[in-house]
């Protein structure tokens, strides 16, 4: 009697290979979704850090000059990531803060180059409001949390000096 060739029985069938490939594809898509939310959280951490660093520079400017850098009070200095305002010099979106307090002002890490997306600054010299605006933040704080903007609760983060800037600008 002949013995069966066992090496032939140890191979995978086409269906088994397709099942394994499908499982690997499913796991890869789950990992990509998880990484996508991690990237958004990382950009939010950068935004918070940028806003805090700008706030510190504004406070140092105020100590040295007895006022905050003014935008005229009624208009916003807008940084649209390569858009309407410079990041340094006399025309920076925060006037007069570079190069003494910043070599170059930061831009939003999402790098949206249209509209009013990015960092915005407004000041009358006595008060200021700084925003990470519109297509920037990927999560938003609730009332009472840091960076909460009561005027733009679902499309901006804020740091401000005092009233009336905090609740009405």
Contact map, one row per residue, 1 for C-alpha under 8 A:
1110000000000000000000000000000000000000000000000000000000000000000000000000000000000000000000000000000000000000000000000000000000000000000000000000000000000000000000000
1111000000000000000000000000000000000000000000000000000000000000000000000000000000000000000000000000000000000000000000000000000000000000000000000000000000000000000000000
1111100000000000000000000000000000000000000000000000000000000000000000000000000000000000000000000000000000000000000000000000000000000000000000000000000000000000000000000
0111110000000000000000000000000000000000000000000000000000000000000000000000000000000000000000000000000000000000000000000000000000000000000000000000000000000000000000000
0011111110000000000000000000000000000000000000000000000000000000000000000000000000000000000000000000000000000000000000000000000000000000000000000000000000000000000000000
0001111111000000000000000000000000000000000000000000000000000000000000000000000000000000000000000000000000000000000000000000000000000000000000000000000000000000000000000
0000111111100000000000000000000000000000000000000000000000000000000000000000000000000000000000000000000000000000000000000000000000000000000000000000000000000000000000000
0000111111100000000000000000000000000000000000000000000000000000000000000000000000000000000000000000000000000000000000000000000000000000000000000000000000000000000000000
0000111111100000000000000000000000000000000000000000000000000000000000000000000000000000000000000000000000000000000000000000000000000000000000000000000000000000000000000
0000011111110000000000000000000000000000000000000000000000000000000000000000000000000000000000000000000000000000000000000000000000000000000000000000000000000000000000000
0000001111111000000000000000000000000000000000000000000000000000000000000000000000000000000000000000000000000000000000000000000000000000000000000000000000000000000000000
0000000001111101100000000000000000000000000000000000000000000000000000000000000000000000000000000000000000000000000000000000000000000000000000000000000000000000000000000
0000000000111111100000000000000000000000000000000000000000000000000000000000000000000000000000000000000000000000000000000000000000000000000000000000000000000000000000000
0000000000011111110000000000000000000000000000000000000000000000000000000000000000000000000000000000000000000000000000000000000000000000000000000000000000000000000000000
0000000000001111111000000000000000000000000000000000000000000000000000000000000000000000000000000000000000000000000000000000000000000000000000000000000000000000000000000
0000000000011111111100000000000000000000000000000000000000000000000000000000000000000000000000000000000000000000000000000000000000000000000000000000000000000000000000000
0000000000011111111110000000000000000000000000000000000000000000000000000000000000000000000000000000000000000000000000000000000000000000000000000000000000000000000000000
0000000000000111111111000000000000000000000000000000000000000000000000000000000000000000000000000000000000000000000000000000000000000000000000000000000000000000000000000
0000000000000011111111100000000000000000000000000000000000000000000000000000000000000000000000000000000000000000000000000000000000000000000000000000000000000000000000000
0000000000000001111111110000000000000000000000000000000000000000000000000000000000000000000000000000000000000000000000000000000000000000000000000000000000000000000000000
0000000000000000111111111000000000000000000000000000000000000000000000000000000000000000000000000000000000000000000000000000000000000000000000000000000000000000000000000
0000000000000000011111111100000000000000000000000000000000000000000000000000000000000000000000000000000000000000000000000000000000000000000000000000000000000000000000000
0000000000000000001111111110000000000000000000000000000000000000000000000000000000000000000000000000000000000000000000000000000000000000000000000000000000000000000000000
0000000000000000000111111111000000000000000000000000000000000000000000000000000000000000000000000000000000000000000000000000000000000000000000000000000000000000000000000
0000000000000000000011111111100000000000000000000000000000000000000000000000000000000000000000000000000000000000000000000000000000000000000000000000000000000000000000000
0000000000000000000001111111110000000000000000000000000000000000000000000000000000000000000000000000000000000000000000000000000000000000000000000000000000000000000000000
0000000000000000000000111111111000000000000000000000000000000000000000000000000000000000000000000000000000000000000000000000000000000000000000000000000000000000000000000
0000000000000000000000011111111100000000000000000000000000000000000000000000000000000000000000000000000000000000000000000000000000000000000000000000000000000000000000000
0000000000000000000000001111111110000000000000000000000000000000000000000000000000000000000000000000000000000000000000000000000000000000000000000000000000000000000000000
0000000000000000000000000111111111000000000000000000000000000000000000000000000000000000000000000000000000000000000000000000000000000000000000000000000000000000000000000
0000000000000000000000000011111111100000000000000000000000000000000000000000000000000000000000000000000000000000000000000000000000000000000000000000000000000000000000000
0000000000000000000000000001111111110000000000000000000000000000000000000000000000000000000000000000000000000000000000000000000000000000000000000000000000000000000000000
0000000000000000000000000000111111111000000000000000000000000000000000000000000000000000000000000000000000000000000000000000000000000000000000000000000000000000000000000
0000000000000000000000000000011111111100000000000000000000000000000000000000000000000000000000000000000000000000000000000000000000000000000000000000000000000000000000000
0000000000000000000000000000001111111110000000000000000000000000000000000000000000000000000000000000000000000000000000000000000000000000000000000000000000000000000000000
0000000000000000000000000000000111111111000000000000000000000000000000000000000000000000000000000000000000000000000000000000000000000000000000000000000000000000000000000
0000000000000000000000000000000011111111100000000000000000000000000000000000000000000000000000000000000000000000000000000000000000000000000000000000000000000000000000000
0000000000000000000000000000000001111111110000000000000000000000000000000000000000000000000000000000000000000000000000000000000000000000000000000000000000000000000000000
0000000000000000000000000000000000111111111000000000000000000000000000000000000000000000000000000000000000000000000000000000000000000000000000000000000000000000000000000
0000000000000000000000000000000000011111111100000000000000000000000000000000000000000000000000000000000000000000000000000000000000000000010000000000000000000000000000000
0000000000000000000000000000000000001111111110000000000000000000000000000000000000000000000000000000000000000000000000000000000000000000010000000000000000000000000000000
0000000000000000000000000000000000000111111111000000000000000000000000000000000000000000000000000000000000000000000000000000000000000000000000000000000000000000000000000
0000000000000000000000000000000000000011111111100000000000000000000000000000000000000000000000000000000000001100000000000000000000000000100000000000000000000000000000000
0000000000000000000000000000000000000001111111110000000000000000000000000000000000000000000000000000000000000000000000000000000000000000111000000000000000000000000000000
0000000000000000000000000000000000000000111111111000000000000000000000000000000000000000000000000000000000000000000000000000000000000000000000000000000000000000000000000
0000000000000000000000000000000000000000011111111100000000000000000000000000000000000000000000000000000000001000000000000000000000000000000000000000000000000000000000000
0000000000000000000000000000000000000000001111111110000000000000000000000000000000000000000000000000000000011000000000000000000000010000100000000000000000000000000000000
0000000000000000000000000000000000000000000111111111000000000000000000000000000000000000000000000000000000000000000000000000000000000000000000000000000000000000000000000
0000000000000000000000000000000000000000000011111111100000000000000000000000000000000000000000000000000000000000000000000000000000000000000000000000000000000000000000000
0000000000000000000000000000000000000000000001111111110000000000000000000000000000000000000000000000000001000000000000000000000000000000000000000000000000000000000000000
0000000000000000000000000000000000000000000000111111111000000000000000000000000000000000000000000000000000000000000000000000000001110000000000000000000000000010000000000
0000000000000000000000000000000000000000000000011111111100000000000000000000000000000000000000000000000000000000000000000000000000000000000000000000000000000010000000000
0000000000000000000000000000000000000000000000001111111110000000000000000000000000000000000000000000000000000000000000000000000000000000000000000000000000000000000000000
0000000000000000000000000000000000000000000000000111111111000000000000000000000000000000000000000000000000000000000000000000000000000000000000000000000000000000000000000
0000000000000000000000000000000000000000000000000011111111100000000000000000000000000000000000000000000000000000000000000000000000000000000000000000000000000010000000000
0000000000000000000000000000000000000000000000000001111111110000000000000000000000000000000000000000000000000000000000000000000000000000000000000000000000000000000000000
0000000000000000000000000000000000000000000000000000111111111000000000000000000000000000000000001000110000000000000000000000000000000000000000000000000000000000000000000
0000000000000000000000000000000000000000000000000000011111111100000110000000000000000000000000001000000000000000000000000000000000000000000000000000000000000000000000000
0000000000000000000000000000000000000000000000000000001111111110000100000000000000000000000000000000000000000000000000000000000000000000000000000000000000000000000000000
0000000000000000000000000000000000000000000000000000000111111111000000000000000000000000000000000000100000000000000000000000000000000000000000000000000000000000000000000
0000000000000000000000000000000000000000000000000000000011111111111110000000000000000000000000001000100000000000000000000000000000000000000000000000000000000000000000000
0000000000000000000000000000000000000000000000000000000001111111111110000000000000000000000000000000000000000000000000000000000000000000000000000000000000000000000000000
0000000000000000000000000000000000000000000000000000000000111111111000000000000000000000000000000000000000000000000000000000000000000000000000000000000000000000000000000
0000000000000000000000000000000000000000000000000000000000011111110000000000000000000000000000000000000000000000000000000000000000000000000000000000000000000000000000000
0000000000000000000000000000000000000000000000000000000000001111111100000000000000000000000000000000000000000000000000000000000000000000000000000000000000000000000000000
0000000000000000000000000000000000000000000000000000000000001111111100000000000000000000000000000000000000000000000000000000000000000000000000000000000000000000000000000
0000000000000000000000000000000000000000000000000000000000001110111110000000000000000000000000000000000000000000000000000000110000000000000000000000000000000000000000000
0000000000000000000000000000000000000000000000000000000001101100111111000000000000000000000000000000000000000000000000000011111100000000000000000000000000000000000000000
0000000000000000000000000000000000000000000000000000000001001100001111100000000000000000000001111000000000000000000000000011100000000000000000000000000000000000000000000
0000000000000000000000000000000000000000000000000000000000000000000111111000000000000000000001100000000000000000000000000111100000000000000000000000000000000000000000000
0000000000000000000000000000000000000000000000000000000000000000000011111111100000000000000001100000000000000000000000001111100000000000000000000000000000000000000000000
0000000000000000000000000000000000000000000000000000000000000000000001111110000000000000000000000000000000000000000000000011100000000000000000000000000000000000000000000
0000000000000000000000000000000000000000000000000000000000000000000001111110000000000000000000000000000000000000000000000111100000000000000000000000000000000000000000000
0000000000000000000000000000000000000000000000000000000000000000000000111111000000000000000000000000000000000000000000000111000000000000000000000000000000000000000000000
0000000000000000000000000000000000000000000000000000000000000000000000111111100000000000000000000000000000000000000000000100000000000000000000000000000000000000000000000
0000000000000000000000000000000000000000000000000000000000000000000000100111110000000000000000000000000000000000000000011110000000000000000000000000000000000000000000000
0000000000000000000000000000000000000000000000000000000000000000000000100011111000001000000111000000000000000000000000011100000000000000000000000000000000000000000000000
0000000000000000000000000000000000000000000000000000000000000000000000000001111100011000000010000000000000000000000101111000000000000000000000000000000000000000000000000
0000000000000000000000000000000000000000000000000000000000000000000000000000111111111110000010000000000000100000000111110000000000000000000000000000000000000000000000000
0000000000000000000000000000000000000000000000000000000000000000000000000000011111111000000000000000000000100001111111100000000000000000000000000000000000000000000000000
0000000000000000000000000000000000000000000000000000000000000000000000000000001111100000000000000000000000110011100011000000000000000000000000000000000000000000000000000
0000000000000000000000000000000000000000000000000000000000000000000000000000001111111100000000000000000000000000100000000000000000000000000000000000000000000000000000000
0000000000000000000000000000000000000000000000000000000000000000000000000000001111111100000000000000000000000000110000000000000000000000000000000000000000000000000000000
0000000000000000000000000000000000000000000000000000000000000000000000000000011101111100000000000000000000000000000000000000000000000000000000000000000000000000000000000
0000000000000000000000000000000000000000000000000000000000000000000000000000111101111110001110000000000000000000000000000000000000000000000000000000000000000000000000000
0000000000000000000000000000000000000000000000000000000000000000000000000000001001111111101110000000000000000000000000000000000000000000000000000000000000000000000000000
0000000000000000000000000000000000000000000000000000000000000000000000000000001000001111101110000000000111000000000000000000000000000000000000000000000000000000000000000
0000000000000000000000000000000000000000000000000000000000000000000000000000000000000111111110001110001110000000000000000000000000000000000000000000000000000000000000000
0000000000000000000000000000000000000000000000000000000000000000000000000000000000000111111100110110000000000000000000000000000000000000000000000000000000000000000000000
0000000000000000000000000000000000000000000000000000000000000000000000000000000000000001111100110100000000000000000000000000000000000000000000000000000000000000000000000
0000000000000000000000000000000000000000000000000000000000000000000000000000000000001111111111100000000000000000000000000000000000000000000000000000000000000000000000000
0000000000000000000000000000000000000000000000000000000000000000000000000000100000001111111111111100000010000000000000000000000000000000000000000000000000000000000000000
0000000000000000000000000000000000000000000000000000000000000000000000000000111000001111001111100000000000000000000000011000000000000000000000000000000000000000000000000
0000000000000000000000000000000000000000000000000000000000000000000011100000100000000000001111111000000000000000000000001000000000000000000000000000000000000000000000000
0000000000000000000000000000000000000000000000000000000000000000000011100000000000000000111111111100000000000000000000000000000000000000000000000000000000000000000000000
0000000000000000000000000000000000000000000000000000000000000000000010000000000000000000110101111110000000000000000000000000000000000000000000000000000000000000000000000
0000000000000000000000000000000000000000000000000000000011001000000010000000000000000001000101111111110000000000000000000000000000000000000000000000000000000000000000000
0000000000000000000000000000000000000000000000000000000000000000000000000000000000000001110100111111111110000000000000000000000000000000000000000000000000000000000000000
0000000000000000000000000000000000000000000000000000000000000000000000000000000000000001100000011111111100000000000000000000000000000000000000000000000000000000000000000
0000000000000000000000000000000000000000000000000000000000000000000000000000000000000000000000001111111000000000000000000000000000000000000000000000000000000000000000000
0000000000000000000000000000000000000000000000000000000010011000000000000000000000000000000000001111111000000000000000000000000000000000000000000000000000000000000000000
0000000000000000000000000000000000000000000000000000000010000000000000000000000000000000000000001111111110000000000000000000000000000000000000000000000000000000000000000
0000000000000000000000000000000000000000000000000000000000000000000000000000000000000001000000000111111110000000000000000000000000000000000000000000000000000000000000000
0000000000000000000000000000000000000000000000000000000000000000000000000000000000000011000000000110011111000000000000000000000000000000000000000000000000000000000000000
0000000000000000000000000000000000000000000000000000000000000000000000000000000000000011000100000100011111100000000000000000000000000000000000000000000000000000000000000
0000000000000000000000000000000000000000000000000100000000000000000000000000000000000010000000000000000111110000000000000000000000000000000000000000000000000000000000000
0000000000000000000000000000000000000000000000000000000000000000000000000000001110000000000000000000000011111010000001100000000000000000000000000000000000000000000000000
0000000000000000000000000000000000000000000000100000000000000000000000000000000010000000000000000000000001111111000001100000000000010001000000000000000000000000000000000
0000000000000000000000000000000000000000001001100000000000000000000000000000000000000000000000000000000000111110000000000000000000000001000000000000000000000000000000000
0000000000000000000000000000000000000000001000000000000000000000000000000000000000000000000000000000000000011111000000000000000000000001000000000000000000000000000000000
0000000000000000000000000000000000000000000000000000000000000000000000000000000010000000000000000000000000111111100001000000000000000000000000000000000000000000000000000
0000000000000000000000000000000000000000000000000000000000000000000000000000000110000000000000000000000000010111110011000000000000000011000000000000000000000000000000000
0000000000000000000000000000000000000000000000000000000000000000000000000000000111100000000000000000000000000011111010000000000000000000000000000000000000000000000000000
0000000000000000000000000000000000000000000000000000000000000000000000000000000100100000000000000000000000000001111110000000000000000000000000000000000000000000000000000
0000000000000000000000000000000000000000000000000000000000000000000000000000000100000000000000000000000000000000111110000000000000000000000000000000000000000000000000000
0000000000000000000000000000000000000000000000000000000000000000000000000000011100000000000000000000000000000000011111010000000000001100000000000000000000000000000000000
0000000000000000000000000000000000000000000000000000000000000000000000000000001110000000000000000000000000000001111111100000000000011111000000000000000000000000000000000
0000000000000000000000000000000000000000000000000000000000000000000000000000011110000000000000000000000000110011000111110000000000111111000000000000000000000000000000000
0000000000000000000000000000000000000000000000000000000000000000000000000000011100000000000000000000000000110000000011111000000001111000000000000000000000000000000000000
0000000000000000000000000000000000000000000000000000000000000000000000000001111000000000000010000000000000000000000101111100000001111000000000000000000000000000000000000
0000000000000000000000000000000000000000000000000000000000000000000000100001110000000000000011000000000000000000000000111110000111100000000000000000000000000000000000000
0000000000000000000000000000000000000000000000000000000000000000000001101111100000000000000000000000000000000000000000011111000111000000000000000000000000000000000000000
0000000000000000000000000000000000000000000000000000000000000000000111111101000000000000000000000000000000000000000000001111111110000000000000000000000000000000000000000
0000000000000000000000000000000000000000000000000000000000000000000111111100000000000000000000000000000000000000000000000111111100000000000000000000000000000000000000000
0000000000000000000000000000000000000000000000000000000000000000001111111000000000000000000000000000000000000000000000000011111100000000000000000000000000000000000000000
0000000000000000000000000000000000000000000000000000000000000000001100000000000000000000000000000000000000000000000000000011111100000000000000000000000000000000000000000
0000000000000000000000000000000000000000000000000000000000000000000100000000000000000000000000000000000000000000000000000011111110000000000000000000000000000001111110000
0000000000000000000000000000000000000000000000000000000000000000000100000000000000000000000000000000000000000000000000001111111111000000000000000000000000000001110010000
0000000000000000000000000000000000000000000000000000000000000000000000000000000000000000000000000000000000000000000000001110001111100000000000000000000000000111100011001
0000000000000000000000000000000000000000000000000010000000000000000000000000000000000000000000000000000000000000000000111100000111110000000000000000000000000111000000000
0000000000000000000000000000000000000000000000000010000000000000000000000000000000000000000000000000000000000000000001111000000011111000000000000000000000011110000000000
0000000000000000000000000000000000000000000000100010000000000000000000000000000000000000000000000000000000010000000011110000000001111101100000000000000000011100000000000
0000000000000000000000000000000000000000000000000000000000000000000000000000000000000000000000000000000000000000000111110000000000111111100000000000000000111000000000000
0000000000000000000000000000000000000000000000000000000000000000000000000000000000000000000000000000000000000000000111000000000000011111100000000000000000110000000000000
0000000000000000000000000000000000000000000000000000000000000000000000000000000000000000000000000000000000000001000011000000000000001111110000000000000000100000000000000
0000000000000000000000000000000000000000000000000000000000000000000000000000000000000000000000000000000000011101000011000000000000011111110000000000000000010000000000000
0000000000000000000000000000000000000000001100100000000000000000000000000000000000000000000000000000000000000000000000000000000000011111111100000000000000111000000000000
0000000000000000000000000000000000000001100100000000000000000000000000000000000000000000000000000000000000000000000000000000000000000011111100000000000000000000000000000
0000000000000000000000000000000000000000000100000000000000000000000000000000000000000000000000000000000000000000000000000000000000000000111110000000000000000000000000000
0000000000000000000000000000000000000000000000000000000000000000000000000000000000000000000000000000000000000000000000000000000000000000111111000001000011111000000000000
0000000000000000000000000000000000000000000000000000000000000000000000000000000000000000000000000000000000000000000000000000000000000000001111101111000010001000000000000
0000000000000000000000000000000000000000000000000000000000000000000000000000000000000000000000000000000000000000000000000000000000000000000111111001000010000000000000000
0000000000000000000000000000000000000000000000000000000000000000000000000000000000000000000000000000000000000000000000000000000000000000000011111001110000000000000000000
0000000000000000000000000000000000000000000000000000000000000000000000000000000000000000000000000000000000000000000000000000000000000000000001111101000000000000000000000
0000000000000000000000000000000000000000000000000000000000000000000000000000000000000000000000000000000000000000000000000000000000000000000011111111000000000000000000000
0000000000000000000000000000000000000000000000000000000000000000000000000000000000000000000000000000000000000000000000000000000000000000000010011111000000000000000000000
0000000000000000000000000000000000000000000000000000000000000000000000000000000000000000000000000000000000000000000000000000000000000000000010001111100000001110000000000
0000000000000000000000000000000000000000000000000000000000000000000000000000000000000000000000000000000000000000000000000000000000000000000111111111110010011100000000000
0000000000000000000000000000000000000000000000000000000000000000000000000000000000000000000000000000000000000000000000000000000000000000000000100011111110011100000001100
0000000000000000000000000000000000000000000000000000000000000000000000000000000000000000000000000000000000000000000000000000000000000000000000100001111110000000000001100
0000000000000000000000000000000000000000000000000000000000000000000000000000000000000000000000000000000000000000000000000000000000000000000000000000111110000000000000111
0000000000000000000000000000000000000000000000000000000000000000000000000000000000000000000000000000000000000000000000000000000000000000000000000000111111111000000000000
0000000000000000000000000000000000000000000000000000000000000000000000000000000000000000000000000000000000000000000000000000000000000000000111000001111111111000000000000
0000000000000000000000000000000000000000000000000000000000000000000000000000000000000000000000000000000000000000000000000000000000000000000100000000000111110000000000000
0000000000000000000000000000000000000000000000000000000000000000000000000000000000000000000000000000000000000000000000000000000000001110100100000000000111111000000000000
0000000000000000000000000000000000000000000000000000000000000000000000000000000000000000000000000000000000000000000000000000000000111101100100000001100111111100000000000
0000000000000000000000000000000000000000000000000000000000000000000000000000000000000000000000000000000000000000000000000000000000111000100110000011100110111110000000000
0000000000000000000000000000000000000000000000000000000000000000000000000000000000000000000000000000000000000000000000000000000011110000000000000011100000011111000000000
0000000000000000000000000000000000000000000000000011001000000000000000000000000000000000000000000000000000000000000000000000000011100000000000000010000000001111100001000
0000000000000000000000000000000000000000000000000000000000000000000000000000000000000000000000000000000000000000000000000000001111000000000000000000000000000111110011000
0000000000000000000000000000000000000000000000000000000000000000000000000000000000000000000000000000000000000000000000000000001110000000000000000000000000000011111011000
0000000000000000000000000000000000000000000000000000000000000000000000000000000000000000000000000000000000000000000000000000001100000000000000000000000000000001111111000
0000000000000000000000000000000000000000000000000000000000000000000000000000000000000000000000000000000000000000000000000000001000000000000000000000000000000000111111110
0000000000000000000000000000000000000000000000000000000000000000000000000000000000000000000000000000000000000000000000000000001000000000000000000000000000000000011111111
0000000000000000000000000000000000000000000000000000000000000000000000000000000000000000000000000000000000000000000000000000001110000000000000000000000000000001111111111
0000000000000000000000000000000000000000000000000000000000000000000000000000000000000000000000000000000000000000000000000000000010000000000000000000110000000011111111111
0000000000000000000000000000000000000000000000000000000000000000000000000000000000000000000000000000000000000000000000000000000000000000000000000000111000000000001111111
0000000000000000000000000000000000000000000000000000000000000000000000000000000000000000000000000000000000000000000000000000000000000000000000000000001000000000001111111
0000000000000000000000000000000000000000000000000000000000000000000000000000000000000000000000000000000000000000000000000000000010000000000000000000001000000000000111111
